[in-house]
């Protein structure tokens, strides 16, 4: 699904703009998504992932091989 982090699963939230007079109109809280390219030694190639800022930090902590293994275990194509 577009607008979703491939690591954390973060998706847009929905809510309302609330004006001073307390009128409500629909709005969308978008996720801070980035396209990042990583070299994955276990696959022997580059992969491009759509990641949130939290997803990038997760890859920095756990390593790209572990994260890609989890994504593939879920059945997502990488």
C-alpha positions in Angstrom: 0.0 0.0 0.0 1.3 3.4 -0.9 2.2 5.7 2.0 3.3 2.9 4.3 6.7 2.1 5.9 8.0 -1.3 4.8 9.8 -1.9 8.2 7.4 -0.5 10.8 4.1 -0.6 8.9 3.5 3.1 9.8 0.5 4.4 7.8 -1.2 7.8 7.6 -3.5 8.7 10.5 -6.8 10.6 10.0 -8.5 13.2 12.1 -9.9 16.7 12.0 -8.6 20.3 11.7 -10.3 22.0 14.6 -10.7 25.8 14.1 -11.0 28.4 16.8 -14.8 28.3 16.4 -14.5 24.5 16.8 -15.6 23.6 13.3 -14.1 20.3 12.2 -12.8 19.4 8.7 -11.1 16.2 7.7 -7.3 16.1 7.5 -4.6 13.5 7.2 -1.5 13.0 9.3 1.1 11.7 6.8 4.1 9.6 7.8 7.7 11.0 7.2 8.5 8.6 4.3 11.8 8.4 2.5 13.0 6.2 -0.3 16.4 4.6 0.6 18.7 2.3 -1.3 20.7 -0.3 0.6 23.3 -2.9 -0.4 22.2 -6.2 1.0 25.1 -8.7 1.2 22.9 -11.7 1.7 21.0 -11.0 -1.5 24.1 -9.7 -3.4 22.2 -6.7 -4.7 20.7 -3.3 -3.9 17.2 -3.0 -2.6 15.1 0.2 -2.5 12.8 0.5 0.5 10.1 3.0 1.4 10.9 3.9 5.0 9.7 6.1 7.8 12.3 8.0 9.9 11.8 5.3 12.6 12.3 2.6 10.0 15.7 4.0 9.1 16.7 4.1 12.7 15.6 0.5 13.1 17.9 -0.6 10.2 20.8 1.3 11.8 20.3 -0.6 15.0 19.5 -4.1 13.8 21.3 -4.2 10.4 19.9 -4.4 6.9 20.2 -8.2 6.6 18.0 -8.9 9.7 15.4 -6.3 8.6 15.2 -7.7 5.0 14.8 -11.2 6.4 11.8 -10.1 8.4 10.2 -8.3 5.4 10.7 -11.4 3.3 9.3 -13.6 6.1 6.1 -11.5 6.0 5.8 -12.3 2.3 6.5 -8.9 1.0 8.6 -8.6 -2.2 12.0 -6.9 -1.8 
